[in-house]
Amino acid sequence: MDVTGSIKDILVSDIYVEVPAERMNLDDSLRDVFGLDSLGFVELRVQCQNRFGVDITNDDFTPENFTTIRSVASLVHRLLPATAALTSATTPATIPATT
C-alpha cells in the first residue's frame, strides 16, 4: 500500500486541495502550503481512518502528527501494524475441515 500516494489522493479528491498531487512535496506544510483549516484536518483524519483502516485517537490527532504529508504517513505506518495485530487477535481461528 502506497500510503503517501493515498494521502495525496485524499488531499486532492476529498479535501479539494488545489495543488496537484504530482507537485506535492512530502514536507510541505498542510496548513501553510495546502491551506488546510481545522475542518480540513478533521476530514483528513476521518479519510485516513477509512482508507487505511486505522484508528487515529485524540492522543494521535496532534499538530506534530498532522504537519506534513510525511508526518501523517508516518502516523499511519505506525498505526497499521497495531491495527493488523488487533484484527488478527479478534478474528477467530479457522478450524481445518476433517474428512
N, C-alpha and C positions, 0 to 999 in steps of 0.2 A: 504494500500500500504506500503510495506516494503522499505522505502527509502534507508536505509543504505545497505541492501542486493542488491538493484538495482544499487547503486553506485559501490559496489564491482564488480558486474557483468559487468558494463560498463568498469571498470578498466581492468578486465581480458579479456573480449570478444572484446571490441572495441579499447582499448588503448594498449592492449597486454602487460600488466604488468606481470612480471614473478613470482610474489608472488601469490600462490594460495589463493582464496577468504577465505578459512577457516583459513588461517594463518594471515589474515589482521586484525590489531588492529585499532579501531576507531581513536586513537590518533597518529598513525604513520604518519610521515611527507610524504606528497605526493611527494615532491621533493627528500628528502634525502633517504627515505626507498623504495619508489616505482619508483624513477627515472624519474618522470615527468619533461619534459622541457617545454619551452614556447608553443610549438606546442601541447604537451600533455595536458596542461591546457586549451588551446582553444578548443581542441577536447572534453575534459571533460565538458566544458561549453555547447557546442553545443549538446552533447549527453544528458545532464541533461535537457536542454530545450526541446528536442524532446521527451524524455521518460516521463517526468513529466508534460509537457505542461505548463511550466513556462517561463517567460521572464527574463533572467538574464541580467540586464542593465550593461552598463560600470561602473556605480557607485557601483553596487553589485559585479562586477568582480575584486575583490581586493585580495591581499595576505591573509588578515585576513579571508576572506570567503573561500579561496581555500588552506588552510594549511593542513588540515587533512580530512579524511572521515567524521568525526563528524562535522567539520565546514561547509562542503559542504551540508551535510544532514540538518543541522540547517538552512542554507540559503534556501534550497528547501522547508522545512517545513514552513518557514516564508513567502515564496512567494506563496505557494499553496492556502491559503485562499484568498489572493488578486486576484489570477487568477480565482478562483471559483466564487468570487463575481463579477468580471468583466464579466465573461462568462454569469452569470445569469442576469446581468444588461443589456447585449446586446442581449440576446435571447428573442424573442417576447413571450409574454404570450400565453398560449394555451386557446383558446376560447371553452368552452364546447358546444357540439352539442345540438341543440334543437330538440325535437321530435314532 
